[in-house]
């Protein structure tokens, strides 16, 4: 699909408008803050999270190849996750229960 981004943005803005109008017409409780202040805060958070996610996607190809040798050295000495859970030996992650012990 060549216009996927435009379609996603259109659906998002359409639903945002719909739910914004419903919230304005049928509030569930009394407003403590102005709607403009609340919505501006939500939009700022949305932009920050979007930039962070995009940044992580751009940095991943740079970080992963540099981390791979460290991971191999750590795995050669035993299970990498076992040291985080305080489990000794060459245990695998499946040997570690949800509470961090064998």
C-alpha positions in Angstrom: 0.0 0.0 0.0 1.7 3.2 -1.1 -0.4 5.7 0.9 -0.3 3.9 4.3 1.1 6.8 6.2 -1.6 9.2 4.9 -4.3 6.6 5.7 -3.0 6.1 9.2 -2.8 9.8 9.9 -6.3 10.3 8.5 -7.8 7.5 10.6 -6.0 8.9 13.7 -7.1 12.5 13.1 -10.7 11.4 12.4 -10.9 9.3 15.5 -9.3 12.0 17.6 -11.8 14.5 16.3 -14.7 12.1 17.0 -13.7 11.3 20.5 -12.8 14.9 21.2 -16.3 16.0 20.2 -17.9 13.3 22.3 -15.8 14.3 25.3 -16.8 17.9 24.8 -20.5 17.1 24.4 -20.9 14.4 27.0 -18.3 14.9 29.8 -18.1 12.0 32.3 -17.2 14.4 35.2 -16.6 18.0 35.9 -13.5 19.5 34.4 -10.7 20.5 36.8 -8.4 21.8 34.0 -9.3 23.6 30.8 -9.6 21.3 27.9 -7.0 23.3 25.9 -4.4 22.8 28.6 -5.1 19.0 28.9 -5.1 18.4 25.2 -1.9 20.5 24.7 -0.2 18.3 27.3 -1.4 15.1 25.6 -0.2 16.4 22.2 3.2 17.3 23.6 3.6 13.8 25.1 2.5 12.2 21.9 5.2 14.2 20.0 7.9 13.4 22.5 7.1 9.6 22.5 7.0 9.5 18.7 10.4 11.2 18.4 11.8 8.8 21.0 10.5 5.8 19.2 11.7 7.0 15.8 15.1 7.8 17.4 15.4 4.3 18.9 14.6 2.9 15.5 17.4 4.9 13.9 19.9 4.1 16.7 19.3 0.3 16.8 21.4 -0.5 13.7 24.3 1.4 15.3 24.0 0.0 18.8 23.3 -3.7 18.1 26.5 -4.5 16.2 28.6 -2.9 18.9 26.8 -4.8 21.6 27.0 -8.2 19.9 30.7 -9.0 20.9 29.9 -8.1 24.5 26.9 -10.4 24.5 29.0 -13.3 23.1 31.7 -12.8 25.8 29.0 -12.7 28.5 27.2 -15.7 27.2 30.5 -17.7 27.0 30.8 -17.5 30.8 27.3 -18.7 31.4 23.7 -17.4 31.1 23.6 -13.6 30.9 20.3 -13.4 32.6 21.2 -15.7 35.4 23.6 -13.2 36.9 20.8 -10.6 36.9 18.6 -13.0 38.9 21.4 -14.2 41.2 21.4 -17.8 39.9 24.8 -19.5 39.8 26.1 -21.9 37.1 25.1 -22.4 33.5 21.4 -22.2 34.0 19.1 -21.2 31.2 16.3 -18.7 31.4 13.8 -21.5 31.5 15.5 -22.7 34.7 14.7 -19.4 36.4 11.3 -19.1 37.9 9.2 -15.9 38.0 10.7 -15.0 41.4 14.3 -15.3 40.3 15.3 -18.6 41.9 15.6 -22.2 40.8 
